[in-house]
Amino acid sequence: AQKVTQAQTEISVVEKEDVTLDCVYETRDTTYYLFWYKQPPSGELVFLIRRNSFDEQNEISGRYSWNFQKSTSSFNFTITASQVVDSAVYFCALSEDQYSGAGSYQLTFGKGTKLSVIP
Amino acid sequence: DVKVTQSSRYLVKRTGEKVFLECVQDMDHENMFWYRQDPGLGLRLIYFSYDVKMKEKGDIPEGYSVSREKKERFSLILESASTNQTSMYLCASSTLQEGVYEQYFGPGTRLTVT
């Protein structure tokens, strides 16, 4: 069975600090996909990034960066120089490969990390 | 841009009422999903549908049913609402893109059952 663990329930940082959100996953599949979503107070989940299991390169997008380490089954998310607009709940999610049958339609979500950025 | 809309942002119903939550997507996606979100529990899948008139139970289907008569519309039905169904309900749709089914979410419906 698949599982995603976000051990940090809530994090508070002061504006301009860097913050890392942890994500650890479990899967028996050799091919899978990992996602991060942001849920601002308005409620809608916003897609941030998708990574497949064959691509272990780290990715940077502006102030956001992602560190994928297959050896530790982790896909951590770092926000550099945090801003108040980064305050949200962040979800890490896992999906099976498209050829895995009905399970490939589904996302397994972590329980989310609530980030509060204090001005 | 993919657009997933939900019929209401906020809804208040009484215990025992029949409740319909509607979700519509405009991108011809074959898959649609209903989740509920509760503090400390994350998102839990209630039902999903991979085609018109097809449905599959998710992790917590008890107390819910669904209907998908048209490809763009997926309805969640609470036959007899109870207070423990007070929650945030999120709808999503997906299609195969670059080898993966990426989900797009609606804005959510915050349901309160009194």
gemmi code that builds the backbone of each chain (N, CA, C; Angstrom):
import gemmi

chains = {
    "A": [
        ("ALA", (0.840, -1.194, 0.000), (0.000, 0.000, 0.000), (0.878, 1.248, 0.000)),
        ("GLN", (0.349, 2.285, -0.605), (1.093, 3.534, -0.650), (0.819, 4.359, 0.596)),
        ("LYS", (1.809, 5.152, 0.968), (1.645, 6.012, 2.129), (2.510, 7.247, 1.969)),
        ("VAL", (1.990, 8.378, 2.393), (2.748, 9.622, 2.379), (2.699, 10.214, 3.780)),
        ("THR", (3.856, 10.544, 4.310), (3.936, 11.087, 5.664), (4.517, 12.487, 5.645)),
        ("GLN", (3.756, 13.405, 6.174), (4.243, 14.769, 6.400), (4.256, 14.961, 7.910)),
        ("ALA", (5.412, 14.783, 8.484), (5.511, 14.733, 9.938), (5.236, 16.089, 10.595)),
        ("GLN", (5.486, 17.157, 9.875), (5.274, 18.503, 10.437), (3.809, 18.897, 10.252)),
        ("THR", (3.106, 19.025, 11.354), (1.697, 19.404, 11.255), (1.567, 20.902, 11.007)),
        ("GLU", (2.314, 21.673, 11.788), (2.270, 23.132, 11.650), (3.674, 23.694, 11.815)),
        ("ILE", (3.975, 24.697, 11.013), (5.259, 25.396, 11.115), (4.982, 26.896, 11.083)),
        ("SER", (5.675, 27.619, 11.940), (5.614, 29.084, 11.898), (7.005, 29.637, 11.679)),
        ("VAL", (7.126, 30.551, 10.761), (8.409, 31.210, 10.512), (8.159, 32.709, 10.407)),
        ("VAL", (9.222, 33.451, 10.596), (9.156, 34.893, 10.419), (9.491, 35.195, 8.966)),
        ("GLU", (8.832, 36.172, 8.440), (9.051, 36.545, 7.039), (10.541, 36.677, 6.737)),
        ("LYS", (10.906, 36.204, 5.546), (12.266, 36.195, 5.009), (13.101, 35.018, 5.493)),
        ("GLU", (12.605, 34.250, 6.421), (13.313, 33.029, 6.795), (13.106, 31.964, 5.724)),
        ("ASP", (14.045, 31.015, 5.651), (13.875, 29.848, 4.792), (13.149, 28.766, 5.590)),
        ("VAL", (12.374, 27.952, 4.887), (11.645, 26.879, 5.570), (11.592, 25.662, 4.664)),
        ("THR", (11.753, 24.486, 5.265), (11.678, 23.225, 4.517), (10.529, 22.389, 5.032)),
        ("LEU", (9.703, 21.935, 4.109), (8.584, 21.054, 4.440), (8.974, 19.640, 4.032)),
        ("ASP", (8.838, 18.723, 4.980), (9.293, 17.357, 4.747), (8.174, 16.477, 4.192)),
        ("CYS", (8.571, 15.537, 3.331), (7.632, 14.555, 2.787), (8.374, 13.232, 2.634)),
        ("VAL", (7.863, 12.193, 3.251), (8.427, 10.857, 3.127), (7.335, 9.944, 2.596)),
        ("TYR", (7.683, 9.088, 1.657), (6.657, 8.258, 1.030), (7.043, 6.784, 1.076)),
        ("GLU", (6.040, 5.948, 0.898), (6.235, 4.499, 0.813), (5.454, 3.989, -0.387)),
        ("THR", (6.098, 3.179, -1.208), (5.428, 2.545, -2.330), (6.210, 1.319, -2.748)),
        ("ARG", (5.526, 0.348, -3.306), (6.201, -0.852, -3.826), (6.493, -0.699, -5.320)),
        ("ASP", (5.936, 0.337, -5.909), (6.106, 0.525, -7.345), (7.507, 1.037, -7.658)),
        ("THR", (8.006, 0.644, -8.809), (9.292, 1.179, -9.255), (9.098, 2.469, -10.048)),
        ("THR", (7.910, 2.634, -10.593), (7.592, 3.863, -11.314), (6.425, 4.548, -10.619)),
        ("TYR", (6.631, 5.790, -10.259), (5.590, 6.526, -9.548), (5.835, 8.016, -9.740)),
        ("TYR", (4.876, 8.799, -9.261), (4.954, 10.253, -9.393), (4.697, 10.895, -8.041)),
        ("LEU", (5.387, 11.983, -7.812), (5.235, 12.739, -6.577), (4.781, 14.152, -6.915)),
        ("PHE", (3.951, 14.701, -6.054), (3.379, 16.025, -6.283), (3.463, 16.858, -5.002)),
        ("TRP", (3.465, 18.162, -5.201), (3.198, 19.099, -4.107), (2.057, 20.018, -4.557)),
        ("TYR", (1.115, 20.212, -3.615), (0.009, 21.138, -3.828), (0.006, 22.165, -2.705)),
        ("LYS", (-0.459, 23.365, -3.024), (-0.630, 24.437, -2.040), (-2.116, 24.717, -1.890)),
        ("GLN", (-2.570, 24.844, -0.645), (-3.961, 25.195, -0.396), (-4.002, 26.484, 0.424)),
        ("PRO", (-4.204, 27.618, -0.239), (-4.301, 28.878, 0.490), (-5.617, 28.942, 1.259)),
        ("PRO", (-5.815, 29.949, 2.078), (-7.051, 30.054, 2.862), (-8.326, 30.024, 2.022)),
        ("SER", (-8.252, 30.365, 0.756), (-9.437, 30.326, -0.099), (-9.945, 28.898, -0.328)),
        ("GLY", (-9.077, 27.894, -0.138), (-9.541, 26.512, -0.163), (-9.143, 25.684, -1.376)),
        ("GLU", (-8.904, 26.307, -2.498), (-8.621, 25.521, -3.708), (-7.184, 25.006, -3.707)),
        ("LEU", (-6.992, 23.729, -4.000), (-5.637, 23.178, -4.087), (-4.996, 23.615, -5.396)),
        ("VAL", (-3.807, 24.149, -5.278), (-3.070, 24.642, -6.441), (-1.867, 23.746, -6.666)),
        ("PHE", (-1.744, 23.254, -7.879), (-0.631, 22.372, -8.239), (0.671, 23.174, -8.230)),
        ("LEU", (1.731, 22.613, -7.628), (3.030, 23.274, -7.610), (4.051, 22.545, -8.473)),
        ("ILE", (4.146, 21.209, -8.301), (5.175, 20.478, -9.024), (4.802, 19.006, -9.131)),
        ("ARG", (5.281, 18.372, -10.168), (5.172, 16.935, -10.355), (6.577, 16.411, -10.659)),
        ("ARG", (6.901, 15.279, -10.109), (8.212, 14.665, -10.346), (8.021, 13.168, -10.542)),
        ("ASN", (8.625, 12.573, -11.578), (8.532, 11.120, -11.708), (9.735, 10.455, -11.076)),
        ("SER", (9.593, 9.196, -10.788), (10.582, 8.485, -9.975), (11.912, 8.289, -10.678)),
        ("PHE", (11.946, 8.499, -11.977), (13.205, 8.336, -12.708), (14.026, 9.622, -12.756)),
        ("ASP", (13.429, 10.688, -12.302), (14.092, 11.978, -12.408), (14.439, 12.485, -11.020)),
        ("GLU", (15.680, 12.272, -10.605), (16.071, 12.673, -9.257), (16.752, 14.027, -9.210)),
        ("GLN", (16.693, 14.723, -10.298), (17.280, 16.070, -10.285), (16.458, 16.992, -9.404)),
        ("ASN", (17.159, 17.805, -8.644), (16.454, 18.807, -7.865), (15.924, 19.897, -8.790)),
        ("GLU", (14.876, 20.546, -8.347), (14.271, 21.577, -9.184), (14.122, 22.864, -8.397)),
        ("ILE", (14.342, 23.956, -9.103), (14.196, 25.274, -8.493), (13.260, 26.095, -9.361)),
        ("SER", (12.318, 26.757, -8.700), (11.417, 27.658, -9.407), (11.253, 28.906, -8.554)),
        ("GLY", (12.005, 29.907, -8.886), (11.961, 31.133, -8.093), (12.427, 30.895, -6.679)),
        ("ARG", (11.565, 31.161, -5.703), (11.927, 30.954, -4.291), (11.670, 29.514, -3.841)),
        ("TYR", (11.081, 28.708, -4.711), (10.734, 27.330, -4.370), (11.796, 26.378, -4.900)),
        ("SER", (12.107, 25.360, -4.107), (12.985, 24.296, -4.590), (12.544, 22.973, -3.983)),
        ("TRP", (12.844, 21.908, -4.728), (12.425, 20.578, -4.309), (13.616, 19.641, -4.358)),
        ("ASN", (13.758, 18.836, -3.319), (14.862, 17.894, -3.196), (14.279, 16.482, -3.156)),
        ("PHE", (14.473, 15.739, -4.245), (13.961, 14.370, -4.356), (15.114, 13.416, -4.108)),
        ("GLN", (14.989, 12.571, -3.090), (16.022, 11.585, -2.781), (15.374, 10.212, -2.683)),
        ("LYS", (15.594, 9.429, -3.716), (15.008, 8.087, -3.769), (15.558, 7.206, -2.660)),
        ("SER", (16.824, 7.392, -2.314), (17.463, 6.525, -1.314), (16.799, 6.645, 0.051)),
        ("THR", (16.239, 7.802, 0.338), (15.560, 8.010, 1.624), (14.052, 8.155, 1.446)),
        ("SER", (13.570, 7.929, 0.215), (12.129, 8.050, -0.074), (11.586, 9.386, 0.415)),
        ("SER", (12.275, 10.444, 0.049), (11.839, 11.767, 0.494), (11.733, 12.731, -0.679)),
        ("PHE", (10.814, 13.658, -0.536), (10.603, 14.676, -1.567), (10.292, 15.975, -0.840)),
        ("ASN", (11.347, 16.648, -0.386), (11.193, 17.810, 0.481), (11.097, 19.108, -0.318)),
        ("PHE", (10.415, 20.058, 0.272), (10.081, 21.319, -0.400), (10.623, 22.472, 0.438)),
        ("THR", (11.433, 23.322, -0.171), (12.019, 24.455, 0.536), (11.546, 25.766, -0.063)),
        ("ILE", (11.135, 26.661, 0.812), (10.791, 28.024, 0.399), (11.881, 28.934, 0.939)),
        ("THR", (12.497, 29.660, 0.053), (13.573, 30.580, 0.430), (12.992, 31.980, 0.605)),
        ("ALA", (13.464, 32.675, 1.619), (12.996, 34.049, 1.864), (11.471, 34.100, 1.885)),
        ("SER", (10.890, 33.388, 2.828), (9.433, 33.229, 2.876), (8.720, 34.583, 2.934)),
        ("GLN", (7.488, 34.568, 2.406), (6.648, 35.762, 2.404), (5.289, 35.410, 3.005)),
        ("VAL", (4.579, 36.434, 3.423), (3.270, 36.206, 4.043), (2.337, 35.453, 3.083)),
        ("VAL", (2.463, 35.695, 1.793), (1.596, 35.016, 0.815), (1.872, 33.516, 0.725)),
        ("ASP", (2.978, 33.078, 1.317), (3.271, 31.642, 1.332), (2.471, 30.909, 2.414)),
        ("SER", (1.809, 31.650, 3.268), (1.003, 31.023, 4.319), (-0.104, 30.198, 3.688)),
        ("ALA", (-0.113, 28.894, 3.999), (-1.053, 27.969, 3.363), (-0.854, 26.600, 3.982)),
        ("VAL", (-1.695, 25.670, 3.567), (-1.456, 24.260, 3.874), (-0.840, 23.632, 2.632)),
        ("TYR", (0.227, 22.894, 2.835), (0.936, 22.268, 1.717), (0.793, 20.756, 1.818)),
        ("PHE", (0.408, 20.165, 0.691), (0.211, 18.718, 0.640), (1.208, 18.085, -0.305)),
        ("CYS", (1.776, 16.998, 0.140), (2.584, 16.139, -0.696), (1.704, 14.951, -1.106)),
        ("ALA", (1.855, 14.466, -2.338), (1.000, 13.372, -2.804), (1.790, 12.425, -3.694)),
        ("LEU", (1.296, 11.200, -3.803), (1.968, 10.132, -4.540), (0.967, 9.473, -5.473)),
        ("SER", (1.410, 9.169, -6.690), (0.549, 8.481, -7.644), (1.310, 7.344, -8.284)),
        ("GLU", (0.601, 6.259, -8.554), (1.232, 5.130, -9.234), (1.401, 5.434, -10.720)),
        ("ASP", (2.181, 4.580, -11.362), (2.366, 4.673, -12.801), (1.050, 4.416, -13.523)),
        ("GLN", (0.893, 4.976, -14.677), (-0.362, 4.870, -15.437), (-0.742, 3.430, -15.757)),
        ("TYR", (0.214, 2.500, -15.757), (-0.096, 1.125, -16.137), (-0.433, 0.250, -14.935)),
        ("SER", (-0.653, 0.883, -13.799), (-0.911, 0.119, -12.583), (-2.389, -0.116, -12.340)),
        ("GLY", (-3.199, 0.082, -13.344), (-4.618, -0.191, -13.190), (-5.353, 0.939, -12.533)),
        ("ALA", (-6.452, 0.608, -11.870), (-7.313, 1.656, -11.309), (-6.563, 2.525, -10.307)),
        ("GLY", (-5.576, 1.937, -9.662), (-4.845, 2.724, -8.659), (-4.115, 3.904, -9.241)),
        ("SER", (-3.809, 3.833, -10.523), (-3.050, 4.932, -11.111), (-3.879, 6.194, -11.226)),
        ("TYR", (-5.204, 6.071, -11.148), (-6.034, 7.274, -11.209), (-5.917, 8.090, -9.926)),
        ("GLN", (-5.553, 7.450, -8.843), (-5.690, 8.055, -7.538), (-4.401, 8.694, -7.068)),
        ("LEU", (-4.582, 9.682, -6.210), (-3.475, 10.288, -5.491), (-3.582, 9.894, -4.027)),
        ("THR", (-2.455, 9.535, -3.442), (-2.396, 9.318, -2.000), (-1.774, 10.563, -1.397)),
        ("PHE", (-2.529, 11.229, -0.535), (-2.079, 12.492, 0.039), (-1.497, 12.298, 1.437)),
        ("GLY", (-0.526, 13.120, 1.768), (-0.132, 13.274, 3.157), (-1.182, 14.107, 3.871)),
        ("LYS", (-1.018, 14.264, 5.182), (-2.025, 14.997, 5.952), (-1.845, 16.507, 5.901)),
        ("GLY", (-0.787, 16.938, 5.267), (-0.595, 18.361, 5.076), (0.222, 19.013, 6.170)),
        ("THR", (0.909, 20.080, 5.796), (1.663, 20.912, 6.739), (1.142, 22.334, 6.617)),
        ("LYS", (0.687, 22.880, 7.730), (0.196, 24.260, 7.727), (1.355, 25.197, 8.003)),
        ("LEU", (1.645, 26.032, 7.036), (2.732, 26.995, 7.168), (2.160, 28.379, 7.448)),
        ("SER", (2.646, 28.988, 8.510), (2.270, 30.371, 8.822), (3.526, 31.235, 8.746)),
        ("VAL", (3.471, 32.254, 7.921), (4.586, 33.183, 7.797), (4.178, 34.482, 8.474)),
        ("ILE", (4.929, 34.820, 9.505), (4.578, 35.973, 10.337), (5.333, 37.209, 9.842)),
        ("PRO", (4.615, 38.310, 9.652), (5.303, 39.511, 9.137), (6.301, 40.067, 10.154)),
    ],
    "B": [
        ("ASP", (-7.115, 26.852, -19.742), (-6.963, 26.421, -18.365), (-8.103, 25.491, -17.966)),
        ("VAL", (-7.751, 24.470, -17.206), (-8.772, 23.574, -16.684), (-9.585, 24.305, -15.641)),
        ("LYS", (-10.892, 24.124, -15.709), (-11.725, 24.743, -14.697), (-12.641, 23.687, -14.097)),
        ("VAL", (-12.566, 23.573, -12.781), (-13.444, 22.689, -12.036), (-14.265, 23.574, -11.114)),
        ("THR", (-15.569, 23.485, -11.261), (-16.427, 24.323, -10.431), (-17.305, 23.454, -9.547)),
        ("GLN", (-17.619, 24.002, -8.378), (-18.502, 23.325, -7.442), (-19.681, 24.243, -7.173)),
        ("SER", (-20.839, 23.644, -6.995), (-22.084, 24.407, -6.989), (-22.177, 25.422, -5.859)),
        ("SER", (-21.571, 25.128, -4.723), (-21.661, 26.058, -3.592), (-20.314, 26.132, -2.891)),
        ("ARG", (-19.968, 27.300, -2.359), (-18.770, 27.404, -1.520), (-19.095, 27.066, -0.073)),
        ("TYR", (-20.293, 27.463, 0.358), (-20.741, 27.194, 1.726), (-22.165, 26.659, 1.678)),
        ("LEU", (-22.422, 25.679, 2.545), (-23.740, 25.055, 2.574), (-24.054, 24.682, 4.012)),
        ("VAL", (-25.271, 24.985, 4.446), (-25.707, 24.582, 5.785), (-26.970, 23.744, 5.625)),
        ("LYS", (-26.943, 22.542, 6.163), (-28.079, 21.621, 6.056), (-28.420, 21.066, 7.439)),
        ("ARG", (-29.625, 20.543, 7.537), (-30.060, 19.952, 8.797), (-29.865, 18.435, 8.770)),
        ("THR", (-29.683, 17.875, 9.917), (-29.554, 16.425, 10.062), (-30.751, 15.737, 9.418)),
        ("GLY", (-30.471, 14.718, 8.624), (-31.523, 13.958, 7.962), (-31.883, 14.433, 6.576)),
        ("GLU", (-31.424, 15.615, 6.199), (-31.713, 16.120, 4.858), (-30.923, 15.349, 3.816)),
        ("LYS", (-31.443, 15.306, 2.608), (-30.702, 14.768, 1.469), (-29.938, 15.932, 0.853)),
        ("VAL", (-28.640, 15.726, 0.656), (-27.781, 16.818, 0.195), (-27.103, 16.424, -1.113)),
        ("PHE", (-27.107, 17.348, -2.046), (-26.445, 17.135, -3.332), (-25.313, 18.152, -3.469)),
        ("LEU", (-24.125, 17.649, -3.731), (-22.994, 18.517, -4.061), (-22.645, 18.258, -5.519)),
        ("GLU", (-22.594, 19.349, -6.285), (-22.374, 19.204, -7.720), (-20.988, 19.688, -8.107)),
        ("CYS", (-20.413, 19.002, -9.074), (-19.092, 19.359, -9.578), (-19.124, 19.280, -11.103)),
        ("VAL", (-18.590, 20.293, -11.736), (-18.550, 20.339, -13.197), (-17.141, 20.704, -13.648)),
        ("GLN", (-16.641, 19.966, -14.651), (-15.332, 20.303, -15.237), (-15.524, 20.524, -16.744)),
        ("ASP", (-14.680, 21.417, -17.270), (-14.894, 21.847, -18.657), (-13.792, 21.383, -19.612)),
        ("MET", (-12.995, 20.386, -19.182), (-11.872, 19.980, -20.028), (-11.989, 18.560, -20.555)),
        ("ASP", (-13.180, 18.004, -20.535), (-13.400, 16.683, -21.121), (-12.571, 15.590, -20.438)),
        ("HIS", (-12.281, 15.779, -19.166), (-11.524, 14.774, -18.419), (-12.382, 13.550, -18.162)),
        ("GLU", (-11.765, 12.373, -18.273), (-12.533, 11.157, -18.061), (-12.689, 10.803, -16.577)),
        ("ASN", (-11.739, 11.246, -15.748), (-11.763, 10.872, -14.333), (-12.247, 12.024, -13.463)),
        ("MET", (-13.080, 11.700, -12.487), (-13.499, 12.711, -11.512), (-13.510, 12.094, -10.128)),
        ("PHE", (-13.316, 12.946, -9.111), (-13.087, 12.485, -7.746), (-13.832, 13.369, -6.747)),
        ("TRP", (-14.240, 12.740, -5.633), (-14.719, 13.498, -4.490), (-13.876, 13.136, -3.266)),
        ("TYR", (-13.373, 14.187, -2.594), (-12.611, 14.042, -1.366), (-13.327, 14.812, -0.250)),
        ("ARG", (-13.056, 14.399, 0.970), (-13.381, 15.268, 2.081), (-12.094, 15.579, 2.837)),
        ("GLN", (-12.052, 16.791, 3.380), (-10.857, 17.254, 4.064), (-11.217, 17.660, 5.478)),
        ("ASP", (-10.552, 17.064, 6.442), (-10.774, 17.371, 7.847), (-9.447, 17.679, 8.520)),
        ("PRO", (-9.456, 18.584, 9.488), (-8.202, 18.955, 10.171), (-7.499, 17.737, 10.744)),
        ("GLY", (-6.216, 17.639, 10.443), (-5.414, 16.539, 10.975), (-5.545, 15.231, 10.216)),
        ("LEU", (-6.479, 15.168, 9.287), (-6.683, 13.925, 8.528), (-6.343, 14.070, 7.051)),
        ("GLY", (-6.076, 15.273, 6.605), (-5.728, 15.477, 5.207), (-6.922, 15.263, 4.293)),
        ("LEU", (-6.638, 14.856, 3.056), (-7.681, 14.585, 2.069), (-7.935, 13.097, 2.018)),
        ("ARG", (-9.182, 12.728, 2.105), (-9.561, 11.323, 2.020), (-10.537, 11.139, 0.866)),
        ("LEU", (-10.277, 10.116, 0.069), (-11.073, 9.882, -1.139), (-12.380, 9.192, -0.785)),
        ("ILE", (-13.483, 9.769, -1.250), (-14.798, 9.194, -0.977), (-15.190, 8.246, -2.117)),
        ("TYR", (-15.237, 8.783, -3.322), (-15.574, 8.025, -4.535), (-14.803, 8.636, -5.698)),
        ("PHE", (-14.605, 7.828, -6.725), (-14.145, 8.386, -7.978), (-14.844, 7.689, -9.140)),
        ("SER", (-14.735, 8.322, -10.300), (-15.391, 7.803, -11.502), (-14.418, 7.932, -12.653)),
        ("TYR", (-14.251, 6.874, -13.431), (-13.309, 6.903, -14.551), (-14.037, 6.935, -15.899)),
        ("ASP", (-15.372, 6.981, -15.836), (-16.142, 7.082, -17.077), (-17.590, 7.384, -16.695)),
        ("VAL", (-18.353, 7.806, -17.687), (-19.767, 8.057, -17.438), (-20.429, 6.789, -16.906)),
        ("LYS", (-21.233, 6.958, -15.877), (-21.979, 5.886, -15.212), (-21.097, 4.886, -14.467)),
        ("MET", (-19.786, 5.099, -14.471), (-18.887, 4.201, -13.741), (-18.457, 4.886, -12.449)),
        ("LYS", (-18.330, 4.079, -11.382), (-17.909, 4.639, -10.104), (-17.137, 3.584, -9.327)),
        ("GLU", (-16.236, 4.072, -8.494), (-15.450, 3.192, -7.638), (-15.425, 3.785, -6.238)),
        ("LYS", (-15.521, 2.932, -5.235), (-15.422, 3.416, -3.863), (-13.995, 3.822, -3.549)),
        ("GLY", (-13.895, 4.876, -2.764), (-12.593, 5.285, -2.266), (-12.376, 4.725, -0.871)),
        ("ASP", (-11.729, 5.501, -0.040), (-11.383, 5.029, 1.299), (-12.520, 5.152, 2.312)),
        ("ILE", (-13.417, 6.121, 2.090), (-14.476, 6.370, 3.079), (-15.834, 6.561, 2.392)),
        ("PRO", (-16.375, 5.560, 1.715), (-17.626, 5.747, 0.970), (-18.894, 5.685, 1.829)),
        ("GLU", (-18.771, 5.236, 3.059), (-19.979, 5.015, 3.869), (-20.726, 6.318, 4.088)),
        ("GLY", (-22.026, 6.272, 3.833), (-22.867, 7.443, 4.033), (-22.981, 8.331, 2.809)),
        ("TYR", (-22.289, 7.943, 1.739), (-22.277, 8.745, 0.513), (-22.634, 7.877, -0.695)),
        ("SER", (-23.154, 8.518, -1.716), (-23.291, 7.893, -3.017), (-22.935, 8.953, -4.064)),
        ("VAL", (-22.764, 8.508, -5.309), (-22.382, 9.429, -6.374), (-23.181, 9.122, -7.630)),
        ("SER", (-23.157, 10.097, -8.523), (-23.840, 9.938, -9.799), (-23.029, 10.632, -10.875)),
        ("ARG", (-22.852, 9.927, -11.992), (-22.171, 10.551, -13.138), (-22.934, 10.162, -14.405)),
        ("GLU", (-23.879, 10.990, -14.749), (-24.713, 10.767, -15.926), (-24.121, 11.414, -17.175)),
        ("LYS", (-23.323, 12.452, -16.980), (-22.641, 13.122, -18.090), (-21.167, 13.242, -17.758)),
        ("LYS", (-20.360, 13.277, -18.772), (-18.917, 13.255, -18.565), (-18.444, 14.440, -17.727)),
        ("GLU", (-19.039, 15.597, -17.904), (-18.536, 16.784, -17.253), (-19.048, 16.966, -15.821)),
        ("ARG", (-19.980, 16.151, -15.386), (-20.633, 16.407, -14.108), (-20.560, 15.190, -13.190)),
        ("PHE", (-20.165, 15.451, -11.939), (-20.038, 14.365, -10.955), (-20.673, 14.849, -9.668)),
        ("SER", (-21.713, 14.160, -9.232), (-22.472, 14.597, -8.066), (-22.198, 13.708, -6.871)),
        ("LEU", (-22.071, 14.317, -5.729), (-21.937, 13.600, -4.462), (-23.247, 13.761, -3.701)),
        ("ILE", (-23.766, 12.640, -3.204), (-25.071, 12.657, -2.547), (-24.933, 12.141, -1.119)),
        ("LEU", (-25.453, 12.919, -0.195), (-25.566, 12.483, 1.190), (-27.039, 12.151, 1.388)),
        ("GLU", (-27.352, 10.879, 1.459), (-28.758, 10.449, 1.494), (-29.482, 10.973, 2.727)),
        ("SER", (-28.811, 10.982, 3.858), (-29.387, 11.470, 5.100), (-28.249, 12.096, 5.910)),
        ("ALA", (-28.097, 13.401, 5.750), (-26.924, 14.072, 6.312), (-26.854, 13.902, 7.831)),
        ("SER", (-25.627, 13.731, 8.296), (-25.396, 13.636, 9.743), (-24.329, 14.643, 10.137)),
        ("THR", (-24.275, 14.963, 11.418), (-23.330, 15.990, 11.871), (-21.881, 15.592, 11.614)),
        ("ASN", (-21.592, 14.289, 11.595), (-20.207, 13.874, 11.345), (-19.817, 13.997, 9.876)),
        ("GLN", (-20.736, 14.460, 9.050), (-20.402, 14.743, 7.656), (-20.119, 16.229, 7.439)),
        ("THR", (-20.107, 16.998, 8.520), (-19.649, 18.383, 8.445), (-18.178, 18.371, 8.069)),
        ("SER", (-17.857, 19.000, 6.949), (-16.494, 18.911, 6.437), (-16.342, 19.828, 5.230)),
        ("MET", (-15.109, 19.869, 4.731), (-14.816, 20.522, 3.459), (-14.792, 19.437, 2.380)),
        ("TYR", (-15.543, 19.635, 1.304), (-15.602, 18.657, 0.229), (-14.936, 19.237, -1.020)),
        ("LEU", (-14.007, 18.465, -1.541), (-13.260, 18.906, -2.715), (-13.502, 17.953, -3.876)),
        ("CYS", (-13.747, 18.529, -5.027), (-13.915, 17.766, -6.252), (-12.666, 17.944, -7.104)),
        ("ALA", (-12.312, 16.932, -7.868), (-11.162, 17.021, -8.763), (-11.457, 16.255, -10.040)),
        ("SER", (-10.731, 16.609, -11.089), (-10.820, 15.850, -12.336), (-9.408, 15.609, -12.851)),
        ("SER", (-9.269, 14.595, -13.717), (-7.941, 14.319, -14.264), (-8.043, 13.612, -15.608)),
        ("THR", (-6.972, 13.708, -16.342), (-6.800, 12.960, -17.572), (-5.326, 12.619, -17.692)),
        ("LEU", (-5.001, 11.723, -18.601), (-3.615, 11.290, -18.740), (-2.810, 12.363, -19.468)),
        ("GLN", (-1.768, 12.841, -18.797), (-0.908, 13.864, -19.398), (0.533, 13.476, -19.133)),
        ("GLU", (1.277, 13.262, -20.203), (2.703, 12.942, -20.075), (2.923, 11.763, -19.123)),
        ("GLY", (2.095, 10.758, -19.261), (2.309, 9.525, -18.518), (1.743, 9.500, -17.122)),
        ("VAL", (1.060, 10.539, -16.700), (0.529, 10.562, -15.352), (-0.833, 11.232, -15.336)),
        ("TYR", (-1.682, 10.794, -14.372), (-2.987, 11.420, -14.199), (-2.850, 12.557, -13.181)),
        ("GLU", (-2.739, 13.762, -13.672), (-2.603, 14.927, -12.791), (-3.985, 15.471, -12.471)),
        ("GLN", (-4.225, 15.704, -11.186), (-5.557, 16.128, -10.763), (-5.659, 17.643, -10.639)),
        ("TYR", (-6.818, 18.151, -11.049), (-7.151, 19.570, -10.952), (-8.341, 19.699, -10.009)),
        ("PHE", (-8.237, 20.642, -9.084), (-9.222, 20.719, -8.018), (-10.158, 21.905, -8.162)),
        ("GLY", (-11.370, 21.733, -7.674), (-12.310, 22.822, -7.546), (-12.060, 23.601, -6.267)),
        ("PRO", (-12.834, 24.660, -6.033), (-12.600, 25.536, -4.875), (-13.071, 24.966, -3.549)),
        ("GLY", (-13.835, 23.879, -3.586), (-14.297, 23.274, -2.341), (-15.667, 23.765, -1.910)),
        ("THR", (-16.377, 22.906, -1.202), (-17.659, 23.256, -0.580), (-17.539, 22.962, 0.904)),
        ("ARG", (-17.737, 23.987, 1.699), (-17.695, 23.790, 3.158), (-19.118, 23.517, 3.631)),
        ("LEU", (-19.360, 22.264, 4.000), (-20.690, 21.823, 4.411), (-20.782, 21.758, 5.930)),
        ("THR", (-21.819, 22.359, 6.461), (-22.116, 22.261, 7.891), (-23.470, 21.597, 8.051)),
        ("VAL", (-23.491, 20.522, 8.842), (-24.743, 19.822, 9.119), (-25.101, 20.070, 10.581)),
        ("THR", (-26.262, 20.654, 10.805), (-26.638, 21.018, 12.186), (-27.769, 20.129, 12.720)),
    ],
}
model = gemmi.Model(1)
for chain_id, residues in chains.items():
    chain = gemmi.Chain(chain_id)
    for i, (resn, *xyz) in enumerate(residues, 1):
        res = gemmi.Residue()
        res.name, res.seqid = resn, gemmi.SeqId(i, " ")
        for name, pos in zip(("N", "CA", "C"), xyz):
            atom = gemmi.Atom()
            atom.name, atom.element = name, gemmi.Element(name[0])
            atom.pos, atom.b_iso = gemmi.Position(*pos), 0.0
            res.add_atom(atom)
        chain.add_residue(res)
    model.add_chain(chain)
structure = gemmi.Structure()
structure.add_model(model)
structure.setup_entities()
